[in-house]
Amino acid sequence: MRLIFMGSASFSCPSLDALMRCDGIEVVGVITQPDRPKGRRRVVSPCAVKDHLSGSDVAIMTPDDVNSKASIAAIAELRPNLIVVVAYGQILKKAVLDVPDRGCVNLHASLLPKYRGAAPIQWAITNGESRTGVTVMLMNERMDEGDIILKREVDIGYSTTGGELQDRLSIVGASALVEAVGMFANGAVTTERQDSLEASLAPKLNKEDGRIVWTDGARAIYNKVRAFNPWPCCFCKYVDGSGTVLRIWRVEESTGEGMPGEIIGISDDGPLVAVGDGAIRLLEVQPEGRKRMTGSSYVCGYRLRVGQVFQ
């Protein structure tokens, strides 16, 4: 069976590797995002999938618009039986979906219909979910609303970060995707319609979403910090009123009283900060322009005082 793979993020790579190892599956092309500026220095760099394929002889296409006439013609020329999409980053329109004779499938990092959208991993942790998983579905023109082929569930630990969960789901998802593609190869695909009444959304994140709201509860802030680690990473403004950013990588829930954002205690483990219903201790932070450091190092190097307030 001839297959085109569409993916861009690091989450895609285990799935691509697994499919390329499958007997009876020929990955005739990979479609990924164009090179773009990255990092503080805005150096033009390839996305994770293109970088992962460095040195490979697989045909790679990087269209700015996968739905353009030129892109559709190039896809059709490869004569795919199936298109597989994993964290690609562009929405496929009907003209693309209609190219392969067996359709298009997508691997999504949630248990659909919950958490439809671009950031299901982060929002599941933010909302305090204890379980999530992956779903392989047939694609249609509506975002993450296609019929379900199969699901696989995983637990979310109390301290699991967004990055850790992404890595786990990428492996689970690769196995699920291979199983689903095997169904197409054997002509034994069964599907189940999604119940839209049970649907929830996981919208795309931006850096501003990581801002800490000190009036939130301790558990809500704890979940948000671990969910947004490593991206977009939570942050607040520094206590000295300069407007500089303090990135917050790891915290723990605690107790205490004070004005939200106020430092109410200092120990060797880090500053204790009052929040809406208790307190959190900053265990790992990153002052603007500096490397990540422990809460202990932060206390020693920045002369924090009880009564100072983070914004």
C-alpha positions as CSV (number, residue, x, y, z in Angstrom):
1,M,0.0,0.0,0.0
2,R,1.3,3.4,-1.0
3,L,1.2,6.0,1.8
4,I,2.0,9.7,2.1
5,F,2.9,10.9,5.6
6,M,2.1,14.5,6.7
7,G,3.7,15.7,9.9
8,S,5.9,18.4,11.3
9,A,6.3,18.3,15.1
10,S,8.6,16.0,17.1
11,F,5.4,14.1,18.1
12,S,5.2,12.9,14.5
13,C,8.6,11.2,14.3
14,P,7.9,7.9,16.1
15,S,4.8,7.4,13.9
16,L,6.8,8.0,10.8
17,D,9.5,5.7,11.9
18,A,7.0,2.9,12.7
19,L,5.3,3.2,9.4
20,M,8.5,3.2,7.4
21,R,9.4,-0.2,9.1
22,C,6.0,-1.8,8.2
23,D,6.0,-4.7,5.7
24,G,3.6,-4.0,2.9
25,I,3.7,-0.2,3.5
26,E,5.6,2.0,1.1
27,V,6.0,5.6,2.3
28,V,6.2,7.3,-1.1
29,G,6.4,10.8,0.2
30,V,6.5,13.0,3.3
31,I,4.9,16.4,3.4
32,T,6.0,18.8,6.2
33,Q,6.2,22.5,6.9
34,P,8.7,24.8,5.2
35,D,11.8,26.0,7.0
36,R,11.1,28.9,9.3
37,P,12.9,31.3,11.6
38,K,13.3,29.8,15.1
39,G,14.7,30.8,18.5
40,R,15.7,34.2,19.8
41,R,18.1,34.7,16.9
42,R,15.4,33.8,14.4
43,V,17.7,31.4,12.5
44,V,15.9,29.7,9.5
45,S,15.6,26.0,10.5
46,P,13.8,22.9,9.4
47,C,10.9,21.5,11.4
48,A,11.4,18.4,13.5
49,V,10.2,15.9,10.8
50,K,12.4,17.3,8.1
51,D,15.4,17.4,10.4
52,H,14.6,13.8,11.4
53,L,14.7,12.7,7.8
54,S,18.1,14.3,7.1
55,G,20.1,11.8,5.0
56,S,17.0,9.8,4.0
57,D,16.0,9.2,0.4
58,V,12.3,9.7,1.0
59,A,10.7,12.4,-1.2
60,I,10.0,15.4,1.0
61,M,7.6,18.3,0.0
62,T,7.3,21.5,2.0
63,P,4.3,23.4,0.5
64,D,3.4,26.8,2.0
65,D,-0.2,25.8,1.2
66,V,-0.9,22.1,1.0
67,N,-4.3,22.8,-0.5
68,S,-2.9,24.8,-3.5
69,K,-3.4,23.3,-7.0
70,A,0.3,22.7,-7.4
71,S,0.5,20.8,-4.1
72,I,-2.6,18.7,-4.9
73,A,-1.1,17.8,-8.3
74,A,2.2,16.8,-6.7
75,I,0.3,14.6,-4.2
76,A,-1.8,13.0,-6.9
77,E,1.3,12.2,-8.9
78,L,2.6,10.0,-6.1
79,R,-0.6,7.9,-6.4
80,P,-1.1,7.3,-2.6
81,N,-3.7,4.8,-1.4
82,L,-3.7,6.4,2.0
83,I,-2.6,9.7,3.6
84,V,-1.6,9.7,7.2
85,V,-1.5,13.0,9.2
86,V,0.2,13.4,12.6
87,A,0.7,16.9,14.0
88,Y,1.1,18.5,10.5
89,G,-0.1,22.0,11.2
90,Q,-2.3,22.7,8.1
91,I,-6.0,21.8,7.7
92,L,-6.7,19.6,4.7
93,K,-9.5,20.7,2.4
94,K,-11.7,18.3,0.4
95,A,-9.6,18.4,-2.7
96,V,-6.7,16.9,-0.8
97,L,-8.8,14.5,1.2
98,D,-10.2,13.1,-2.0
99,V,-6.8,12.2,-3.6
100,P,-6.1,8.8,-1.9
101,D,-8.5,6.0,-2.8
102,R,-8.7,4.7,0.8
103,G,-9.0,8.1,2.4
104,C,-7.0,10.1,5.0
105,V,-6.4,9.2,8.7
106,N,-5.2,11.4,11.5
107,L,-3.6,10.5,14.9
108,H,-4.8,12.9,17.5
109,A,-3.4,13.2,21.1
110,S,-6.7,12.9,23.1
111,L,-9.6,10.6,23.6
112,L,-12.0,12.1,21.1
113,P,-14.4,13.8,21.1
114,K,-12.8,15.4,24.2
115,Y,-10.1,18.0,23.5
116,R,-10.5,18.6,19.8
117,G,-8.0,21.2,18.6
118,A,-4.3,22.0,18.4
119,A,-3.2,21.6,22.1
120,P,-5.0,18.6,23.6
121,I,-2.0,17.5,25.8
122,Q,-1.6,20.8,27.5
123,W,-5.3,21.4,28.1
124,A,-5.9,17.9,29.5
125,I,-3.2,18.5,32.2
126,T,-4.3,22.1,32.8
127,N,-7.8,20.8,33.5
128,G,-6.6,18.2,36.0
129,E,-7.5,15.1,33.9
130,S,-6.2,11.8,35.3
131,R,-6.5,9.9,31.9
132,T,-6.0,10.8,28.3
133,G,-4.8,8.9,25.2
134,V,-4.7,8.9,21.5
135,T,-7.3,8.5,18.8
136,V,-6.9,7.4,15.2
137,M,-9.8,8.7,13.0
138,L,-10.9,9.1,9.5
139,M,-10.5,12.7,8.3
140,N,-13.2,14.9,7.0
141,E,-13.4,18.7,6.4
142,R,-14.2,19.5,10.1
143,M,-11.5,19.7,12.7
144,D,-11.1,16.5,14.6
145,E,-14.7,15.4,14.0
146,G,-14.1,12.3,11.8
147,D,-15.2,8.8,12.6
148,I,-13.1,7.0,15.1
149,I,-11.1,3.9,14.1
150,L,-9.5,3.1,17.5
151,K,-8.4,4.7,20.8
152,R,-5.6,3.9,23.3
153,E,-5.8,5.3,26.9
154,V,-2.9,6.3,29.2
155,D,-2.8,7.6,32.8
156,I,-1.7,11.1,33.6
157,G,0.4,11.2,36.8
158,Y,0.1,13.9,39.4
159,S,3.5,15.4,38.4
160,T,3.5,14.6,34.7
161,T,4.5,17.6,32.5
162,G,3.3,18.4,29.0
163,G,6.6,17.4,27.5
164,E,6.6,14.0,29.3
165,L,3.1,13.2,28.3
166,Q,3.8,14.2,24.7
167,D,6.7,11.8,24.6
168,R,4.6,8.9,26.0
169,L,1.7,9.6,23.7
170,S,3.9,9.8,20.7
171,I,5.0,6.2,21.3
172,V,1.5,4.9,22.1
173,G,0.2,6.7,19.1
174,A,2.8,5.2,16.7
175,S,1.7,1.7,17.8
176,A,-2.0,2.6,17.4
177,L,-1.4,4.1,14.0
178,V,0.4,1.1,12.7
179,E,-2.5,-1.1,13.8
180,A,-5.0,1.2,12.1
181,V,-3.1,1.3,8.9
182,G,-2.9,-2.5,9.0
183,M,-6.7,-2.5,9.0
184,F,-6.7,-0.5,5.7
185,A,-4.1,-2.9,4.2
186,N,-6.3,-5.9,5.2
187,G,-9.6,-4.3,4.1
188,A,-11.0,-4.6,7.6
189,V,-11.6,-1.0,8.8
190,T,-14.5,-0.4,11.2
191,T,-15.4,3.0,12.6
192,E,-17.5,4.7,15.2
193,R,-19.1,8.1,14.9
194,Q,-18.2,10.7,17.5
195,D,-20.8,12.0,19.9
196,S,-20.5,15.8,19.5
197,L,-22.5,16.3,22.7
198,E,-19.4,15.1,24.6
199,A,-17.0,17.2,22.7
200,S,-14.6,19.8,24.2
201,L,-12.0,22.1,22.7
202,A,-8.3,22.4,23.1
203,P,-7.4,25.7,21.3
204,K,-4.0,26.6,20.1
205,L,-1.7,28.1,22.7
206,N,0.4,31.2,22.5
207,K,3.1,32.6,24.9
208,E,0.6,34.9,26.7
209,D,-1.4,31.9,27.7
210,G,1.4,31.0,30.0
211,R,1.0,34.1,32.2
212,I,0.4,33.1,35.9
213,V,-2.9,34.5,37.4
214,W,-2.1,34.7,41.1
215,T,-5.7,34.8,42.1
216,D,-6.2,31.2,40.7
217,G,-6.0,28.3,43.2
218,A,-2.8,26.5,44.0
219,R,-3.9,23.3,42.2
220,A,-4.9,25.2,39.1
221,I,-1.5,27.0,39.0
222,Y,0.3,23.7,39.7
223,N,-1.5,22.0,36.8
224,K,-0.9,24.9,34.5
225,V,2.9,25.1,35.2
226,R,3.4,21.4,34.5
227,A,1.1,21.4,31.5
228,F,3.0,24.3,29.9
229,N,6.4,22.8,30.5
230,P,8.3,23.0,28.2
231,W,6.1,25.2,25.9
232,P,4.9,27.9,26.1
233,C,6.2,27.9,29.7
234,C,4.5,29.8,32.5
235,F,5.7,33.2,33.5
236,C,5.1,36.2,35.7
237,K,6.7,39.7,36.0
238,Y,9.5,40.2,38.4
239,V,9.0,41.6,41.9
240,D,11.2,44.7,41.4
241,G,8.6,46.4,39.1
242,S,11.1,46.5,36.2
243,G,8.7,44.5,34.0
244,T,11.3,41.8,33.4
245,V,9.9,38.2,33.0
246,L,10.4,35.3,35.4
247,R,9.8,32.0,33.7
248,I,8.4,29.3,36.1
249,W,9.3,25.7,35.3
250,R,8.3,23.8,38.5
251,V,6.3,24.5,41.6
252,E,4.6,22.6,44.4
253,E,1.3,23.2,46.2
254,S,1.5,24.5,49.7
255,T,-0.5,26.5,52.3
256,G,-0.4,30.0,53.5
257,E,-2.2,33.4,53.4
258,G,-1.5,36.7,51.8
259,M,-2.2,38.9,48.9
260,P,-2.1,36.8,45.6
261,G,1.4,37.1,44.2
262,E,3.0,38.1,47.5
263,I,6.0,36.3,48.8
264,I,4.9,35.1,52.2
265,G,7.9,32.9,53.1
266,I,11.4,32.1,52.0
267,S,13.2,28.8,52.6
268,D,16.1,26.9,51.1
269,D,13.6,25.2,48.7
270,G,12.5,28.6,47.2
271,P,10.1,31.4,47.8
272,L,6.6,30.7,49.0
273,V,4.0,32.8,47.1
274,A,0.4,33.4,48.1
275,V,-2.3,32.5,45.5
276,G,-6.1,32.5,45.5
277,D,-6.7,29.6,47.9
278,G,-3.3,28.9,49.6
279,A,0.2,29.1,48.3
280,I,2.8,27.6,45.9
281,R,6.5,27.3,46.3
282,L,8.7,28.1,43.3
283,L,11.1,25.1,42.9
284,E,12.6,25.9,39.5
285,V,12.6,29.3,37.7
286,Q,14.5,31.2,35.0
287,P,15.0,34.9,35.3
288,E,15.1,36.8,32.0
289,G,18.3,36.4,30.2
290,R,19.6,33.7,32.6
291,K,19.7,29.9,32.8
292,R,17.2,27.8,34.6
293,M,17.9,27.5,38.4
294,T,16.5,25.9,41.5
295,G,14.4,27.9,43.9
296,S,17.2,27.7,46.4
297,S,19.6,29.3,43.9
298,Y,17.0,31.9,43.1
299,V,16.6,32.9,46.8
300,C,20.4,33.1,47.3
301,G,21.1,35.1,44.1
302,Y,18.2,37.6,44.0
303,R,17.8,38.9,47.6
304,L,14.1,38.2,47.8
305,R,12.1,39.5,50.7
306,V,8.8,38.6,52.3
307,G,6.2,41.1,51.3
308,Q,7.5,41.5,47.7
309,V,4.8,40.9,45.1
310,F,5.0,39.2,41.7
311,Q,2.9,40.6,38.9
